[in-house]
């Protein structure tokens, strides 16, 4: 019985080592782009390069004007 317990503990230790390795090497799903997200990002970059984007500051000013007129 003691031998079986030691074997179980040895296996649990190995499992814990494997789990720690997996946790330390997992890719965070929030950092992986889907094909759709990758296409949207590429389109946004092209719009930015063409000067078709609005700065956050200009957008906020525009929103303030819209809310003042309501």
PyMOL commands that set and color helices and strands:
alter all, ss='L'
color gray80, all
select helices_A, chain A and resi 2-25+29-31+35-49+56-68
alter helices_A, ss='H'
color red, helices_A
deselect
rebuild
show_as cartoon
